[in-house]
Amino acid sequence: MKPDTFLEVSFEVANKVGGIYQVLKSKSRKMQDYYGENYITIGFYDEESARKEFAPREDHQFQEIFTELEQKYGIKCYYGVWTIPSSPKCILVDASGLEKNVDEIKTKMWEEHGVDSLEAGQDFDEPVKWSYAVGKLVSKLEETLEGEKAVQLHEWLSSPAMYEFSSPSVFTTHATVLGRALSNTDYDLQAAVKEGKVDDELASDHGVKSKHQLEKAAARNSTIFTTVSKTTGKEAEAVLGEKPDKILPNGFNVEEYPSLEELSYNHTKKKSDLKKFLRAYFEPYYDVNLEEDPRILFISGRYEFHNKGVDLLIDSLAELNQQPGDDFFVFIFVPSDVKGEKLEVLENMSLYEELEDFIDSVMPEVRSKILNSITSGEDPLEDISEIVDAGGKVESLQNNFHAKKGKKPPLCAFNLNYADDDILERLNQRGLTNSEDDRVKIIFYPTYLSVGDKLLSMDYNDAIVASSAGIFPSYYEPWGYTPVETAANGALSITTDMAGFGQFLKEKTDPEERKGIRILEREDKTFKQSRDQLAEMIGDIVNYSKTEITERKHNARKLAQLTSWEKLGENYRQAHEMAVNRK
């Protein structure tokens, strides 16, 4: 038996909070291929997100249900489409007016499923309240929608819904709550997973008891329990005590990205823009070589200093900083709490723009003078120097621009709200201070990229296109979209064997096939061993010739295509069929 209708429930439907948003967004078109008009996404109603992500539709088949839910339970529902390219049907649920007290829902969870949430806070209560409301909605949809139905619930936030409807459920954990909490501490999660047991008491010690118990109940009570990688599957067995019924790797729509020919053209343009920023950022203090083909690397992701391998990257860069070789640049695109751009950096950008404006203003006359001088047989240089340096303008601009000579460029382009920052502290400890004789030049850019910002003025994809490689040396990464996204945008990348994607790539390819996306070994390796290997990998990237870079970019794009939803979407359909046949 196969489901006729598929309902997909997540807190991140039309509500960009984390990585699950990207999974749902990229997967939606393939789900529509399978289920057509019977594919419906259900999400959390956030007024601001809805304005950006949701297009309401007034005339629809669910109006009677919505009216009943609001009158009977105080649940308000909105019907429309999620405004992503595939435009799937979407219902957003607002549980803020729910008449049932959240304590009553929590009491039921305790009595029926052993979830102790007496001391849980708002970050637990709000999702549970919303999920309960979603369950009531789904129970009413069951009465209206014909045929077999499957309901997929993503993460613990959605899980209480499954106790309010009768259709088969597929519960997916993208990363266990307790596993993520432990991975960013000194606790050896890797060893505990290998032993097959993580003590439940640790959830209390790390403030995630209620969420952990809710997630554990969902894994136990769902019709089909799934996760996104074999790595997370082993973690789920140890943390939740349940072996997943199915692994659902995260796919990616590589075909929606520009061709390599387009990316090659865009790379030249975007790298030129990035070099302008680097010139404005560094050259008020000292000269940097940007005339050749400088290597520009980056790391991006959530501010999880150890989980994302930021600590390992910095230590590897410190090793390279002591070795001879060409200078290179590293952006740390890890958002933090900022108070705005550094005034010093804004001044540098302004001075550089003033230089550009001056050059632009004299160029028409310079061009005319050169043409006139050459055609008349005169020396053009004398006329040009008179135009360019009229009134000592050049000397004045140079003096202003180089007023910071002898000082160091800042490590961070923004003012942070916190005096103690792990990234800045580690950079200084390891001697990466942007001294003139440092081989590695650092720009910590702790905010989301946007064409509207005052510094880089680039979105994230443009920054990738402009770069040589993305470095993602994660210690804890249930899947890891960023290396695939980087490869799709025409840059090299590094992932690890601790990431779900890295494990996936190891299974699907041989080492000689992985020239564009390299896999750093972190499993069963000491920090020093991984540090040295990463330093070697980065050193290779910095030293590749243009031809080698181009060849490896083609290979990276080819590897990214292994994650196409055309290939991986079938796993979801199989999970839905398993649920229908097991109910």
MIFI-859901 format. One record per residue (C-alpha): residue number from 0; x, y, z. Coordinates in nm, 3 decimals, decimal comma, m for minus. Layout:
BEGIN
num; u; v; w
NUM; X; Y; Z
...
//
This chain:
BEGIN
num; u; v; w
0; 0,000; 0,000; 0,000
1; 0,115; 0,353; m0,080
2; 0,003; 0,681; 0,076
3; m0,224; 0,898; m0,136
4; m0,154; 1,210; 0,069
5; 0,166; 1,321; 0,240
6; 0,159; 1,580; 0,519
7; 0,499; 1,723; 0,615
8; 0,518; 1,891; 0,955
9; 0,807; 2,106; 1,073
10; 0,865; 2,416; 1,285
11; 1,076; 2,538; 0,991
12; 0,817; 2,526; 0,715
13; 0,808; 2,886; 0,586
14; 1,007; 2,977; 0,898
15; 1,383; 2,992; 0,846
16; 1,543; 2,899; 1,176
17; 1,808; 2,638; 1,097
18; 1,927; 2,379; 0,849
19; 1,603; 2,182; 0,830
20; 1,450; 2,474; 0,640
21; 1,693; 2,411; 0,353
22; 1,618; 2,037; 0,353
23; 1,244; 2,093; 0,327
24; 1,280; 2,368; 0,070
25; 1,503; 2,169; m0,164
26; 1,304; 1,847; m0,122
27; 0,959; 1,993; m0,184
28; 0,965; 1,968; m0,562
29; 1,047; 1,598; m0,550
30; 0,766; 1,539; m0,301
31; 0,531; 1,716; m0,541
32; 0,649; 1,481; m0,816
33; 0,539; 1,192; m0,596
34; 0,217; 1,328; m0,447
35; 0,113; 1,619; m0,669
36; m0,164; 1,829; m0,515
37; m0,178; 1,587; m0,221
38; 0,151; 1,713; m0,077
39; 0,083; 1,961; 0,206
40; 0,338; 2,130; 0,430
41; 0,240; 2,235; 0,783
42; 0,439; 2,486; 0,984
43; 0,459; 2,733; 1,269
44; 0,292; 3,070; 1,220
45; 0,538; 3,351; 1,284
46; 0,400; 3,681; 1,160
47; 0,732; 3,821; 1,036
48; 0,839; 3,498; 0,863
49; 0,493; 3,457; 0,709
50; 0,520; 3,801; 0,545
51; 0,836; 3,686; 0,368
52; 0,765; 3,319; 0,306
53; 0,390; 3,269; 0,278
54; 0,124; 3,373; 0,027
55; m0,226; 3,331; 0,177
56; m0,517; 3,194; m0,024
57; m0,870; 3,276; 0,091
58; m1,066; 3,030; m0,122
59; m0,980; 2,674; m0,016
60; m1,133; 2,340; 0,085
61; m1,034; 2,357; 0,453
62; m1,230; 2,662; 0,562
63; m1,487; 2,464; 0,764
64; m1,209; 2,278; 0,946
65; m1,028; 2,603; 1,024
66; m1,346; 2,761; 1,158
67; m1,416; 2,460; 1,381
68; m1,058; 2,450; 1,515
69; m1,071; 2,818; 1,605
70; m1,414; 2,804; 1,766
71; m1,359; 2,477; 1,953
72; m0,991; 2,499; 2,050
73; m0,872; 2,853; 1,982
74; m0,638; 2,726; 1,709
75; m0,600; 2,966; 1,415
76; m0,487; 2,825; 1,080
77; m0,377; 2,999; 0,760
78; m0,388; 2,835; 0,419
79; m0,174; 2,934; 0,121
80; 0,149; 2,845; m0,054
81; 0,505; 2,848; 0,074
82; 0,674; 3,102; m0,151
83; 0,971; 2,894; m0,260
84; 1,028; 2,797; m0,627
85; 0,810; 2,483; m0,605
86; 0,523; 2,671; m0,428
87; 0,389; 2,377; m0,223
88; 0,057; 2,395; m0,043
89; 0,105; 2,522; 0,308
90; m0,089; 2,550; 0,633
91; 0,056; 2,763; 0,912
92; m0,072; 2,700; 1,263
93; m0,102; 2,970; 1,530
94; m0,149; 2,816; 1,874
95; m0,110; 3,140; 2,071
96; m0,486; 3,144; 2,141
97; m0,510; 2,776; 2,228
98; m0,767; 2,740; 2,503
99; m0,610; 2,424; 2,644
100; m0,347; 2,518; 2,901
101; 0,005; 2,406; 2,811
102; 0,035; 2,249; 3,157
103; m0,254; 2,016; 3,069
104; m0,068; 1,904; 2,756
105; 0,250; 1,852; 2,957
106; 0,059; 1,655; 3,220
107; m0,073; 1,425; 2,949
108; 0,281; 1,380; 2,813
109; 0,397; 1,282; 3,161
110; 0,114; 1,042; 3,235
111; 0,115; 0,867; 2,897
112; 0,478; 0,891; 2,785
113; 0,690; 0,968; 3,092
114; 0,803; 1,312; 2,972
115; 0,895; 1,516; 3,280
116; 0,859; 1,880; 3,176
117; 0,759; 2,042; 3,503
118; 1,060; 2,272; 3,500
119; 1,076; 2,323; 3,122
120; 1,085; 2,680; 2,991
121; 0,928; 2,871; 2,706
122; 1,162; 2,713; 2,449
123; 0,991; 2,382; 2,531
124; 0,639; 2,502; 2,602
125; 0,582; 2,697; 2,280
126; 0,671; 2,412; 2,040
127; 0,473; 2,158; 2,244
128; 0,167; 2,382; 2,240
129; 0,205; 2,436; 1,864
130; 0,260; 2,067; 1,795
131; m0,049; 1,971; 1,995
132; m0,248; 2,216; 1,782
133; m0,100; 2,063; 1,466
134; m0,216; 1,721; 1,588
135; m0,570; 1,852; 1,621
136; m0,548; 1,994; 1,268
137; m0,423; 1,666; 1,121
138; m0,697; 1,472; 1,298
139; m0,956; 1,691; 1,122
140; m0,776; 1,664; 0,786
141; m0,799; 1,284; 0,818
142; m1,176; 1,318; 0,799
143; m1,161; 1,528; 0,482
144; m0,873; 1,390; 0,275
145; m0,941; 1,065; 0,095
146; m0,720; 0,758; 0,077
147; m0,414; 0,657; 0,277
148; m0,218; 0,931; 0,449
149; 0,137; 0,952; 0,588
150; 0,250; 1,227; 0,823
151; 0,618; 1,312; 0,863
152; 0,723; 1,497; 1,178
153; 1,063; 1,664; 1,189
154; 1,249; 1,692; 1,521
155; 1,120; 1,683; 1,878
156; 0,937; 2,013; 1,828
157; 0,679; 1,844; 1,602
158; 0,654; 1,514; 1,786
159; 0,359; 1,573; 2,029
160; 0,131; 1,599; 1,725
161; 0,152; 1,223; 1,665
162; m0,057; 1,150; 1,975
163; m0,357; 1,344; 1,841
164; m0,414; 1,169; 1,506
165; m0,443; 0,810; 1,385
166; m0,258; 0,816; 1,052
167; 0,085; 0,646; 1,036
168; 0,370; 0,873; 1,139
169; 0,731; 0,905; 1,023
170; 0,942; 1,075; 1,288
171; 1,277; 1,218; 1,179
172; 1,549; 1,339; 1,410
173; 1,815; 1,541; 1,230
174; 2,039; 1,544; 1,538
175; 1,956; 1,414; 1,883
176; 1,903; 1,686; 2,141
177; 2,131; 1,523; 2,397
178; 2,396; 1,431; 2,141
179; 2,424; 1,789; 2,020
180; 2,443; 1,920; 2,378
181; 2,716; 1,672; 2,475
182; 2,922; 1,716; 2,160
183; 3,007; 2,075; 2,249
184; 3,149; 1,975; 2,589
185; 3,443; 1,768; 2,709
186; 3,224; 1,457; 2,712
187; 3,353; 1,188; 2,472
188; 3,032; 1,132; 2,274
189; 3,215; 0,932; 2,009
190; 3,333; 0,674; 2,263
191; 2,989; 0,651; 2,427
192; 2,821; 0,592; 2,090
193; 3,068; 0,314; 2,013
194; 2,986; 0,154; 2,347
195; 2,619; 0,183; 2,253
196; 2,486; 0,373; 2,553
197; 2,462; 0,736; 2,663
198; 2,333; 0,783; 3,019
199; 1,989; 0,951; 3,030
200; 2,094; 1,136; 3,345
201; 2,327; 1,350; 3,136
202; 2,020; 1,519; 2,987
203; 1,939; 1,671; 3,327
204; 2,301; 1,775; 3,379
205; 2,297; 1,965; 3,049
206; 1,951; 2,121; 3,078
207; 1,778; 1,922; 2,803
208; 1,589; 1,659; 3,004
209; 1,238; 1,743; 2,879
210; 1,339; 1,768; 2,514
211; 1,541; 1,447; 2,536
212; 1,254; 1,254; 2,692
213; 1,010; 1,391; 2,434
214; 1,241; 1,290; 2,152
215; 1,296; 0,947; 2,302
216; 0,920; 0,891; 2,328
217; 0,874; 0,997; 1,965
218; 1,140; 0,752; 1,844
219; 0,965; 0,476; 2,040
220; 0,605; 0,558; 1,949
221; 0,624; 0,668; 1,585
222; 0,523; 0,421; 1,316
223; 0,858; 0,464; 1,142
224; 1,164; 0,621; 1,305
225; 1,421; 0,780; 1,072
226; 1,731; 0,995; 1,076
227; 1,952; 1,159; 0,814
228; 2,278; 0,961; 0,816
229; 2,434; 0,640; 0,940
230; 2,641; 0,853; 1,177
231; 2,328; 0,996; 1,339
232; 2,166; 0,653; 1,326
233; 2,436; 0,511; 1,554
234; 2,400; 0,814; 1,779
235; 2,023; 0,764; 1,797
236; 2,067; 0,402; 1,905
237; 2,298; 0,505; 2,188
238; 2,111; 0,820; 2,295
239; 1,747; 0,726; 2,233
240; 1,767; 0,350; 2,263
241; 1,598; 0,303; 1,924
242; 1,749; 0,189; 1,596
243; 1,618; 0,391; 1,301
244; 1,397; 0,201; 1,058
245; 1,527; 0,401; 0,763
246; 1,809; 0,643; 0,681
247; 1,697; 0,951; 0,485
248; 2,008; 1,132; 0,352
249; 1,960; 1,500; 0,277
250; 1,946; 1,572; m0,093
251; 2,036; 1,886; m0,285
252; 1,913; 2,040; m0,611
253; 2,248; 2,096; m0,780
254; 2,075; 2,136; m1,116
255; 1,921; 2,462; m0,994
256; 2,265; 2,623; m0,965
257; 2,442; 2,795; m1,256
258; 2,648; 2,584; m1,496
259; 3,023; 2,562; m1,447
260; 3,070; 2,790; m1,749
261; 2,850; 3,055; m1,587
262; 3,021; 3,005; m1,252
263; 3,363; 3,048; m1,412
264; 3,255; 3,382; m1,555
265; 3,094; 3,486; m1,227
266; 3,402; 3,378; m1,031
267; 3,618; 3,629; m1,215
268; 3,374; 3,913; m1,150
269; 3,291; 3,827; m0,789
270; 3,654; 3,763; m0,698
271; 3,738; 4,106; m0,835
272; 3,475; 4,253; m0,601
273; 3,612; 4,053; m0,308
274; 3,967; 4,169; m0,385
275; 3,847; 4,530; m0,366
276; 3,719; 4,462; m0,016
277; 4,046; 4,295; 0,084
278; 4,244; 4,586; m0,057
279; 4,036; 4,833; 0,143
280; 4,059; 4,612; 0,454
281; 4,435; 4,551; 0,458
282; 4,623; 4,807; 0,247
283; 4,572; 5,109; 0,476
284; 4,810; 4,917; 0,709
285; 5,048; 4,736; 0,470
286; 5,070; 4,611; 0,114
287; 4,913; 4,274; 0,028
288; 4,958; 4,088; m0,299
289; 4,623; 4,093; m0,473
290; 4,749; 4,135; m0,829
291; 4,808; 3,765; m0,887
292; 4,546; 3,501; m0,804
293; 4,525; 3,502; m0,424
294; 4,368; 3,203; m0,255
295; 4,057; 3,299; m0,059
296; 3,912; 3,040; 0,179
297; 3,616; 3,047; 0,417
298; 3,432; 2,861; 0,690
299; 3,062; 2,918; 0,760
300; 2,789; 2,790; 0,986
301; 2,641; 2,829; 1,332
302; 2,859; 2,952; 1,616
303; 2,946; 2,609; 1,752
304; 3,315; 2,656; 1,820
305; 3,405; 2,290; 1,871
306; 3,120; 2,115; 1,686
307; 3,186; 2,299; 1,359
308; 3,562; 2,254; 1,393
309; 3,644; 2,625; 1,416
310; 3,900; 2,541; 1,686
311; 4,065; 2,284; 1,458
312; 4,071; 2,521; 1,161
313; 4,237; 2,799; 1,359
314; 4,505; 2,565; 1,492
315; 4,569; 2,431; 1,139
316; 4,601; 2,785; 1,006
317; 4,847; 2,862; 1,286
318; 5,062; 2,572; 1,166
319; 5,056; 2,704; 0,809
320; 5,134; 3,054; 0,933
321; 5,475; 2,927; 1,043
322; 5,553; 2,769; 0,706
323; 5,695; 2,951; 0,403
324; 5,465; 3,017; 0,109
325; 5,230; 3,267; m0,050
326; 4,995; 3,467; 0,169
327; 4,627; 3,369; 0,162
328; 4,302; 3,498; 0,309
329; 4,047; 3,324; 0,530
330; 3,695; 3,451; 0,601
331; 3,516; 3,322; 0,911
332; 3,146; 3,360; 0,826
333; 3,010; 3,258; 1,167
334; 2,726; 3,484; 1,288
335; 2,745; 3,621; 1,640
336; 2,581; 3,901; 1,836
337; 2,713; 4,224; 1,684
338; 2,671; 4,594; 1,757
339; 2,752; 4,708; 1,405
340; 3,048; 4,747; 1,174
341; 3,382; 4,861; 1,316
342; 3,424; 5,234; 1,255
343; 3,784; 5,169; 1,155
344; 3,674; 4,933; 0,877
345; 3,402; 5,170; 0,759
346; 3,661; 5,450; 0,737
347; 3,890; 5,226; 0,531
348; 3,606; 5,140; 0,295
349; 3,515; 5,507; 0,259
350; 3,874; 5,607; 0,184
351; 3,903; 5,335; m0,077
352; 3,578; 5,444; m0,241
353; 3,714; 5,799; m0,248
354; 4,019; 5,670; m0,434
355; 3,801; 5,486; m0,683
356; 3,580; 5,791; m0,736
357; 3,884; 6,006; m0,804
358; 4,023; 5,761; m1,060
359; 3,684; 5,734; m1,229
360; 3,657; 6,112; m1,247
361; 3,992; 6,165; m1,423
362; 3,979; 5,864; m1,656
363; 3,775; 6,027; m1,937
364; 4,020; 6,319; m1,959
365; 4,321; 6,089; m1,929
366; 4,188; 5,876; m2,214
367; 4,131; 6,180; m2,431
368; 4,480; 6,319; m2,358
369; 4,649; 5,987; m2,438
370; 4,467; 5,963; m2,770
371; 4,548; 6,325; m2,862
372; 4,914; 6,293; m2,760
373; 4,972; 5,970; m2,950
374; 4,799; 6,090; m3,267
375; 4,993; 6,419; m3,257
376; 5,328; 6,251; m3,188
377; 5,373; 6,402; m2,839
378; 5,474; 6,236; m2,512
379; 5,144; 6,139; m2,333
380; 5,301; 6,091; m1,989
381; 5,356; 6,458; m1,920
382; 4,996; 6,551; m1,991
383; 4,867; 6,259; m1,786
384; 5,068; 6,345; m1,477
385; 4,935; 6,701; m1,490
386; 4,575; 6,576; m1,499
387; 4,611; 6,305; m1,235
388; 4,810; 6,503; m0,981
389; 4,650; 6,844; m1,028
390; 4,660; 7,033; m0,700
391; 4,843; 6,752; m0,516
392; 4,525; 6,547; m0,498
393; 4,702; 6,211; m0,531
394; 4,943; 6,280; m0,248
395; 4,657; 6,389; m0,023
396; 4,456; 6,074; m0,101
397; 4,759; 5,854; m0,043
398; 4,839; 6,014; 0,290
399; 4,482; 5,969; 0,411
400; 4,457; 5,612; 0,290
401; 4,788; 5,506; 0,446
402; 4,747; 5,693; 0,775
403; 4,729; 5,358; 0,961
404; 5,069; 5,235; 0,837
405; 5,252; 5,046; 1,109
406; 4,932; 4,924; 1,276
407; 4,746; 4,594; 1,235
408; 4,417; 4,543; 1,051
409; 4,143; 4,424; 1,288
410; 4,071; 4,051; 1,305
411; 3,698; 4,118; 1,318
412; 3,509; 4,351; 1,085
413; 3,234; 4,414; 1,343
414; 3,196; 4,517; 1,705
415; 3,083; 4,220; 1,913
416; 2,841; 4,244; 2,203
417; 3,055; 4,009; 2,410
418; 3,396; 4,097; 2,552
419; 3,500; 3,729; 2,554
420; 3,480; 3,565; 2,214
421; 3,610; 3,211; 2,158
422; 3,714; 3,274; 1,798
423; 3,906; 3,595; 1,866
424; 4,064; 3,447; 2,177
425; 4,186; 3,138; 1,988
426; 4,320; 3,349; 1,699
427; 4,525; 3,562; 1,936
428; 4,644; 3,259; 2,134
429; 4,768; 3,094; 1,816
430; 4,945; 3,404; 1,687
431; 4,705; 3,481; 1,404
432; 4,688; 3,857; 1,455
433; 4,703; 3,998; 1,099
434; 5,063; 4,112; 1,139
435; 5,228; 4,218; 0,817
436; 5,454; 3,913; 0,823
437; 5,166; 3,672; 0,888
438; 5,112; 3,443; 0,593
439; 4,748; 3,386; 0,691
440; 4,525; 3,692; 0,683
441; 4,199; 3,659; 0,880
442; 3,866; 3,835; 0,845
443; 3,611; 3,733; 1,109
444; 3,276; 3,840; 0,959
445; 3,020; 3,754; 1,230
446; 2,695; 3,841; 1,055
447; 2,474; 3,700; 0,780
448; 2,589; 3,809; 0,437
449; 2,367; 4,045; 0,241
450; 2,403; 4,262; m0,068
451; 2,267; 4,541; 0,151
452; 2,544; 4,546; 0,410
453; 2,798; 4,827; 0,422
454; 3,114; 4,619; 0,384
455; 3,120; 4,311; 0,163
456; 2,785; 4,384; m0,002
457; 2,756; 4,021; m0,117
458; 2,514; 3,742; m0,051
459; 2,645; 3,406; 0,068
460; 2,636; 3,235; m0,272
461; 2,834; 3,519; m0,432
462; 3,095; 3,492; m0,158
463; 3,130; 3,119; m0,230
464; 3,161; 3,181; m0,604
465; 3,436; 3,437; m0,537
466; 3,633; 3,198; m0,316
467; 3,869; 2,912; m0,383
468; 3,743; 2,670; m0,117
469; 3,517; 2,621; 0,184
470; 3,665; 2,444; 0,487
471; 3,420; 2,255; 0,713
472; 3,618; 2,043; 0,962
473; 3,320; 1,950; 1,180
474; 3,346; 1,724; 1,482
475; 2,967; 1,693; 1,512
476; 2,762; 1,724; 1,194
477; 2,457; 1,498; 1,144
478; 2,462; 1,571; 0,770
479; 2,631; 1,892; 0,656
480; 2,490; 2,088; 0,362
481; 2,768; 2,345; 0,338
482; 3,028; 2,131; 0,153
483; 2,767; 2,032; m0,108
484; 2,647; 2,392; m0,141
485; 3,006; 2,506; m0,183
486; 3,073; 2,250; m0,456
487; 2,747; 2,344; m0,633
488; 2,871; 2,704; m0,642
489; 3,195; 2,606; m0,811
490; 3,441; 2,599; m0,520
491; 3,643; 2,322; m0,358
492; 3,547; 2,199; m0,013
493; 3,665; 1,993; 0,281
494; 3,429; 1,788; 0,499
495; 3,502; 1,523; 0,763
496; 3,433; 1,159; 0,835
497; 3,233; 1,273; 1,138
498; 2,979; 1,445; 0,913
499; 2,690; 1,251; 0,763
500; 2,776; 1,382; 0,418
501; 3,140; 1,281; 0,460
502; 3,036; 0,927; 0,551
503; 2,795; 0,922; 0,255
504; 3,075; 1,029; 0,020
505; 3,313; 0,766; 0,156
506; 3,056; 0,496; 0,085
507; 2,975; 0,617; m0,266
508; 3,324; 0,701; m0,398
509; 3,689; 0,595; m0,392
510; 3,960; 0,836; m0,267
511; 4,091; 0,903; m0,618
512; 3,741; 1,017; m0,717
513; 3,728; 1,280; m0,444
514; 3,965; 1,546; m0,572
515; 3,719; 1,832; m0,539
516; 3,572; 1,745; m0,198
517; 3,826; 1,602; 0,044
518; 3,736; 1,415; 0,362
519; 3,933; 1,501; 0,674
520; 3,980; 1,214; 0,919
521; 3,852; 1,297; 1,268
522; 3,705; 0,965; 1,376
523; 3,952; 0,776; 1,597
524; 4,212; 1,050; 1,543
525; 4,368; 1,281; 1,799
526; 4,314; 1,654; 1,767
527; 4,678; 1,697; 1,666
528; 4,655; 1,430; 1,395
529; 4,347; 1,597; 1,244
530; 4,507; 1,939; 1,277
531; 4,816; 1,833; 1,086
532; 4,613; 1,662; 0,813
533; 4,390; 1,967; 0,772
534; 4,695; 2,194; 0,750
535; 4,828; 1,969; 0,474
536; 4,496; 1,980; 0,286
537; 4,474; 2,359; 0,307
538; 4,838; 2,386; 0,202
539; 4,757; 2,183; m0,109
540; 4,466; 2,412; m0,199
541; 4,681; 2,721; m0,156
542; 4,948; 2,573; m0,383
543; 4,727; 2,433; m0,660
544; 4,785; 2,583; m1,002
545; 4,494; 2,749; m1,183
546; 4,458; 2,438; m1,399
547; 4,445; 2,210; m1,095
548; 4,188; 2,433; m0,926
549; 3,967; 2,427; m1,236
550; 3,989; 2,047; m1,272
551; 3,906; 1,994; m0,906
552; 3,611; 2,235; m0,922
553; 3,464; 2,023; m1,201
554; 3,512; 1,714; m0,985
555; 3,350; 1,885; m0,685
556; 3,042; 1,969; m0,889
557; 3,020; 1,608; m1,008
558; 3,038; 1,482; m0,649
559; 2,768; 1,724; m0,539
560; 2,535; 1,570; m0,796
561; 2,544; 1,243; m0,601
562; 2,310; 1,410; m0,351
563; 2,046; 1,504; m0,607
564; 1,690; 1,459; m0,483
565; 1,632; 1,266; m0,804
566; 1,845; 0,997; m0,643
567; 1,773; 1,044; m0,272
568; 1,403; 1,136; m0,275
569; 1,310; 0,771; m0,320
570; 1,422; 0,702; 0,039
571; 1,143; 0,928; 0,165
572; 0,879; 0,759; m0,046
573; 0,994; 0,420; 0,082
574; 0,970; 0,542; 0,443
575; 0,613; 0,664; 0,381
576; 0,515; 0,329; 0,229
577; 0,672; 0,146; 0,523
578; 0,462; 0,356; 0,760
579; 0,136; 0,288; 0,575
580; 0,204; m0,085; 0,564
581; 0,304; m0,105; 0,930
582; 0,016; 0,088; 1,084
//
